[in-house]
Amino acid sequence: MADTHTKTSSLAESFAKRSPSERERAWEKNTLAPTLAKSPERQAEFTTISGHRIERLYTPADLPNWNPDADLGQPGEPPYTRGIHATMHRGRLWTMRQFAGFGTAEDTNERFRYLLAQGQSGLSTAFDLPTLMGYDSDHPLSEGEVGKCGVAISSLADMEVLFDQIPLSNVTTSMTINSPAAVIWAMYLAVAEKQGADLSKISGTLQNDILKEYIAQKEYIYPPEPSMRLVIDTFEFGAKHTPKFNTISISGYHIREAGSTAIQELAFTLRDGMEYVEWGLRRGLEIDEFAPQLSFFFNAHSDFFEEIAKYRAARRIWYKAMTERYGAKSARSYALRFHTQTAGCSLTAQQPYNNVVRTALQALAAVLGGTQSLHTNSLDEAWALPTEFAATIALRTQQIIAHETGVASTVDPLGGSYFVETLTNEVERGAWDYIKKIDSLGGMVAAIERGFPQREIAEASYRYQRELDNKEKLMVGVNAFVSEEKPLDILQIDETVAHRQAARLKKLRAERSNDDVVRRLSALRTASKTRDNLMPFILDAVKSYATLGEICDALRDTFGTYEEVAIT
């Protein structure tokens, strides 16, 4: 027994003294080759969803110049690869913020209060298409869309109902609104004031990311320059009056939903963030005055390790950019904070209960990647807005991850993995390559006007669809393992929502002081032709019960509207 132990120890010591390449060659000859001879691998090449090649095995040889002190660091310290807080989810769980919004303000208010009662820790508001495009519910272009993909909000009166019995001083709220973001935010602030909240203490997040609208989602109103002016106006106003409210959520989510790769999502999102910083600096704002209120929003797609690597690389890139490019001194400026939503584009109408599994794994990747806030999609969202039943399962998914799996018990449990660290490095390098290309084009606004990110995303989306069509990538229930299925019970939004909204708007216009509305809209229109910050004028108009459409039209008069140049 002793001889056997001595012999084994001697072999182990001899093996440890060999270089990684020698050890790998020995493994390939003595272990791998016989295995492959008996059972070949399933395919010749393995790649991530984004098409990134995945090697069979990762070893220290894949990290030749890797310095754990410089590249990995400690949690809560630069370069934040391991997370922006020292204890991460051991100290505080991520905010469970389920996206909700449908029908009228009353309908969504009821869903909000239900979700809070079920243990949700923050609100997230989805708006319908007319609201997103800056039209009132009774506008001709709103027909057929009122309340269908989110809640219909046309005035401060609607916003008051939306947050009835919900104390905004105690609840953080995220609002997914972009081109009319300044108007919707003004309505929210007006409601908070009416409730008696201290604006300097309320917290939440305004999406307000117009650049990704031009790149991916296409819900824009005005041309880029005046749109960017409105964004910077919110930065300036927020820094002075609402220091705890994130005035932007720079969003890779929609870039990924449009078909980008993980590296494209990361690069375009962070370069958008840099563009906002540069416009803020040109306004004359101090970097550490407004940068602490910048937050990010990423997609959690299905390639588990690629997504984790993406989040880790994001923190490292943002830290380097903010300190080296822009001279940020405050950790609140250069420690990247982000919200995550599981991938809507991965949800399938076929076999929809499979979406529960997809969502759980995507959410797990977001948690392991160090997210600060998370939305889990509902199983029925490929069909319609979620039912209460489906939304509850989505929330329970987060709660199970938080309280039953143990993944929140330690910080960055995958840190030091040869695979994860190599993939993090490769994702970071790929993102920097894109960032440098955009720099060479003159920045993100210039790149958008030339169609560069749009073209890159279109090509990536086409490649992935071709892989699905050719079954090079499998999607369970769609191009593999197909079976018969029963129809789902889905949430139906009928035209009574539009009728109720139209009646409310008619009543509002009859009861408000229309002279006051005209006067305040005129003041806004005049201010839009100057360099004045428009937020005070928008807030005044909102408080007079001017409608969303009226305010956006006043700005359309000055700014005009945007038509995208076709990609060739």
N, C-alpha and C positions, 0 to 999 in steps of 0.2 A: 504494500500500500504506500509506504514511504517512498519507495523507488519510483512508483508511478507518479506520485505527486511531484517529486524532484524533476522527473523527466518532463512532465507537463509544464512546470514552472520555467524550466530551461528553454523549452520551445517557445513559450510565451515571451520570455525576455529577448530571445533571438529574433522573433517576429517583430517586436516593438522597435528594435534597433534598425530595421530595414526602412528605407524611404517609403513614402506613400505610394510611389509609382511601382516599386518592387513588390510591395504588399498587394497592390491591385493586380499586377501581372500574375502573381502567384494565385490569387483568388480566381482570376479569369481562366487560368489553365486548369487548376485542380478542382474548382467547384462550379464555375459558370459553364464552361465548355461542355462537361458531361450533362449538365441540366438542359442546355439548349439542344443537345443531340437527342435527348429523350423527348423534350417538349418545347418546341419553338415558341417564341413570344407571340402574342396575339396579333401584332402588327409590326411593320418594319420601323415605323417612327411614331413616337408619342409627342403630342403637343398640347399646350394649354388651349382653352377656348379661343384665345387671341392669336393662336398660331405659333406661340413661342416653343421652341424645341425643348423637350424634357429628356435629360439623360437618364440612363438606367440607374446609376448610382452616383451619389455625391459624397465626396471625401474632403479632407483638408486641402488636397491638391486643387480643389475648385476655388479656394480662397487664398491664393498665393501671397497677396500683400495685405490681407485682412488684419486690421488692428482692432481688437475688441474694445479698447479704450476709446479710440477715435470714431470707429464706425458703429459700434453698438452702444457704448456708454451705459449709464445707469438710468433707471426710470425717473422721470421728472427733471432730467438734466439734458443739456444739449449733447448730441444732435436730436434727441427725442425719438430715436429708433424704437426704444422700448416703451414709449408712452409719455404723455406730458405730465402725469402725476406720479409721485413717488410710490403710492400704494394702489393706484388705479382702482379696479373694482372691489378691492378689499375694503377700501374706505367708503366708497360711494358707488352704487350701481349706476349704469347709464340711464338716462332719461328714457322711459318707454313712452314714445310719442306716436300714437296711431293716427295716420292720416284720415280725416273724416270731413265730410261735407256733401250734402245733396239736397235737392229740393229748395224749400224756403228756409229762412233763418230759423223759424220755429222748429222745423224738422231736424236741422243740424244741432240746434241747441239741445234738443232731447237726446240725440246721440252723444254729444259731448258729455252731458251729465251722467249718462249711462256708463260711458267708458271710464270716467273719473271714479265712479262708484265701484267699478270692477278692478281698480288698482292702477289704472294708467296714471303716469306722473307728469304729463305735459300734454297740451293740446296742439294739434296740427290741422290747419284749415285748408281744405281744397275748395277752389272757386270754380263756378261754371264758366263755359267758354265766353259768353257775352261779357262777364266781369273781367276775365283775363284780357279781353280785347278792348276794354274801355267803353262798352256800350250798356245802356240801361236795358232792363228786361223787356220793356215795351218797344224797343227800337226794331224796325223791320228786319234788320240783319240778325236779330236775336231769335227769330222765330224757329221753333223746333229744337232749341238748345238750352232753354231756360231750366236751370236746376239739374241738368242731365249728367254732367261730369263733375259737379261740385255744387256748392251753395250759391244761390243768386243773391248778390249784394249790390244794390243800386244807390244806397244813400246811408247816411248816418242812422236813420230810423231802422234800417235793416240790421246794421251793426249793433245797435242797442238791443235788439231782440236776440241776435246771435249769442251775445254774452250775458243774457239775463240770468241772474242768480249764480253767476260765475265770477267770483271776486278776482279781478285782474291784478290786484296787488299780491295775490298769493299763488297764481298759476302762471307758468311760462307758456307762451303761445307762439307757435310758428305759423307763418302765413305764406303760402305758395302763390305769390303774385309778383309780376315782373314789370311790364311796361307801365301799368297804372299803380305801381307799388307805393309811390309817394302819397297817392290819394287814399288808398286803402289803409295805409299806416296812419294817416291823419285821422281817419274815422276811428281807428282803434284807440289812438291817443285821446281823442275827444270822449270816447266812452269811458276810458280809464279816469279821466278828469271828472266826469259826471259821477263816477262811483266814489270819488274822493281819494283816489290813489295818488301817491307821490310819483310823478313821472321820473324823477331821478332814481327811483328804486325799482320800477317795474322791469321785468326781464322777458325776453323772448327773442324771436328771430324773424326778420323780414327777408324773403328770398331776394328780390330786388336785383337779380343777376341778368342784365339785359344782353350781355355779350353772348351767353349761351343760347339766348333766343335766336340771335342771328346765325349762330353756328348750327343749332340742332332743333329746337322746339318750334321756332317760327311764329311765336305769339308776340310780335312786336307791333308798335304803332308808329313811332317817330324814327327819323334817321339816327344813325349812331351818335353823332356829336351832341344834339340836344338830349338824347336819351342818357348819355353819360353825364351830362350836366345835372339832370335830375338825380341820378345816383349819388353824385358827389354832394349835391345839396342835402341829401339825407345823411351822408357821412358828417357833414359840418353841423347840421342841426342836432344829430344824435350825440355827437361828442360834447355839445354844450348842454343839452337838456335831458338826454336819456342814456347816460353812460353805461348802464347795465344791459342795454338792449342791443342785440347784434343787428346792425343796419344792413347787412348783406349776408347771404348764404351762397357762396360761390359754388356753382353746381355742376359737378361732373355727371350727376345722375342722368340727366336728359341727353347728354352727349353719348353716354353708354347706351341708353335706350334707342338712340338713333342708329346704332350699329358700330360704334367705335370699338377698338381694342382697349384692353386695360391700360396699356401704355399711352395711347392717344387720350383716353379719359383723363389720366393723371396729368399729362403734359398740357393739354388745352385748358384744363381747369386751373392749374397753378399759374399758367401764363396769363389767363384771364385775371387771376388775383393780382399778379404783378402789374397788369395794365391799370386796374383800379387804383393800386397804390400810386402809380406814376401820375395819374390824373388828379388824385388827391394832393400830391406834392405840388403839382403845377398850380392848383388852386391856392396854395400857400399854407396848407395844413401841415402841422408837424407830424412826422411818422408815428411817434408814440402817442399822439393825441387821438388818432382815428383808427390805427391798425388793430388795437385791442378789440374793436367791435366787428372785425372781419371774421367770419366763420366759413366753413366749407361743408359740402354735401356730396357724398359719394354713393355710387351704386355698389351693392353687394351681389355679384353675379355668382355663377355656379362653380367656377373653377376655384376650389377651396384655397389652395396655397397661393395661387396667383393673386387673389384678392387680399390675402393677409400681407403678402409682399408689397402690394400697391399701397396699402395704408402706412406701412412702416417707411417706405420710400417717400411718401408724401410729406411726412413730418420732417424728414431729413432735408429734402429739397427746400421746403419752405423756410426752415431755419437758416440754411445757407443763403438763400435769396434775400431774406429780410435783413440779415446781418451784413452780408458782403456787398450786396447791391445798394441797399437803401439805408444802411447805418442804424437800424433799429437797436435800441439799448434795453428795452423792456421785454422781459420774458412773455408778458401778455401780448406783445406784438409778434413775436417770432415762434411761439409755441402753437402749432396748428391744432385747432379744435374742429371736430367735424361730426356731422350727423350722417347716418347711413340709412338707406332704404333698400330692402331686398329687390331683386331685379324683376320689374314688371314684365319686361320682354321675355323672361324665361317661363312665365306662366302659360299654361296650355289650356285651351278650351276642351281638348280631348283629355279624358281621365282626370278631371280637375282635382280630385282628392290627392293626386300625386303632388300637387302644388304645396300641400302642407309640408311634405318632406323636403322639397326644394327650398322652401322658405326657411325651414328650421336650419338646414345646413348653411345657407347663405347668412342667416343671422348669427350663427356660431362663428363664421369667419369674421364677421364685423366685430364681434366681441373679442375674439382672439387678436384681432388687429388693433384694438384699443379705441373703439368708437366712444364718443361722449353721449350719443343719443341715437335711438334706433326706431325705425318703423318696419314692421313685418307685414307684407302683403297678405291679403285674404285669398282663400282658395278659389273664389268665384270671380276674381277681377278680370279674367280673360273674357267673361260674359257680361259683366255689369258692375256697377258700384256694389260694395260689399253689403250683404245682409248683416243684421245684428249677430246672428249665429256665427257667420264666417269671421266677422271682426273679432268676436270673443275668442275664437280658436287662435287667431293671429296674435292676440295679446297674451293668451295663455302660453303660446310658444316661447315668447320672451321670458315669461315668468318661470317656466320650466328650466330654460337655459340658466337663468340667474340663480335659482334656488335648489336645483336638483342635480346638475351636472358636475359641479365642482370647478368649472372653468374660470369662475371669478375669484377663486381662492388664492391664486398666485399671480404675480405680475409677469406678463409676456412669457407664457410657458413654452413657446416655440423658439425663443431667443437662443442663438447658438447652434441651431439646426443647420447642418451643412447645406441642405436644400433650401431652406427658407432664407438663410443669409445670402447664398449665391443668387437666388431669385430676386431678393430685395435689391442687390447690387445691379443686376441686369435690368430690372425695371427702372431703377433710378437713372442708369446710363441712357436707356432708350428715351426716357422723358426729357433729359437734358438735351439730347440731340434735337428733339422737336422744338424745345424752348429756344435753342440757339438759331434754328431755322426761322422761327417766328421773329426773333430779334432782327435777323438779317432782312426780313421783309418790312421792317419799320414798326413792329409791334402788332398786337392782336387786332386792333381796329383795322389797320392797313391789311393784315392778312385775311381778315374776314371779307373786306371789300374786294379782295382778289380771289376769294373763294377757296383759299388754301385748306383751312380745317374742314370745310364742308366737303371738298373733294376727297380728302384723306378718309373721312368717315364713310362716304358713299362707297369707296373702293373696298374698305374693310368689311362693310356690311354685305356687299356683293360676294366677296370671297367666302364669308361664313355661310351665307345662304346656299352657295354652290356646294360647300362641304356637306350641308344637311341634305341637299337634293341627291348627292352622290353617295350618301350614307358613310361618308368619311368621319362624320361626327353623328352620334346617335342621340335622339331625344325620345325618351320613353313615352310611348303612347302616341307618338306623332309619326316617326319613320321607323320605329321598332317597337315590338311588343304591343301591337295594336289589338284592341278588343272592343266588343260592344259595350255600351254604357248607358246608364239612365240619365235623363235630363235633370238639371239642377233647378231648384226653386231660386229665382233671382229677384233682386230688388227692381221694381218697375217704377219709373218716374213718368207720370202722365202729364198731359197738357193743363191739368188743373193748377199746376204750379205756376205756369205762365199767366193764367187768368188771375190767380191770387196776387201775383206780383204786379200785374198791370193795374189792378184795382187799388193796391196799396200806393203805387206811384201817383195815380190820379188823385187820390185823397191827399197825399203829401203836397202836391203842387197847389191844391186848392186851399190848404190850411197854412202854409208857410208864408213868409213875407217875400213875395216875388221881387219887390223893389230892392230889398236887401240882397237877394240872390244876384240880381243883375249888377248891382253896384260892386259886389265882391268878385264876381266873375270878370268884370271890367278891370278891376284892380289887378287881378291875376294876369289877365291878357297883357296889360301894360307892363307889368313887372317881367313877363317872359321875354320882352324885347330889350331888357336891360341885363346887367350881370348880377342882379340881386338874387339872394337865395330865395327860392320859390316856396319852401316849406311853410313859412308863416302865412303866405297868401293862400295856399292850398288849405291850410288848417282853418283859416277864416271862412273860406267858401264852404267847407264841409260843415262847419258849425251853423251856417245859415240854412242847411239842408239842401244846398245845391247837390244835384245828383252826380254820380260817377261819370255818366255820359256828358253832362254839361261841362264838368271840369275838364275832362279829356278833350272835348271839342274846343274849349277855349285855348288849350295848348296846341291842338291841331291847327288852329287858325294861324299861329305863329310858326310852329315847327314844321308843319306839313306832315306827310306820311312817307313810309319807306317801302320801296319795292326792290326785292332782291334781284341781283344780276344772276342770270342763269349760269349754272356750272357747265363748262364745256370740256 
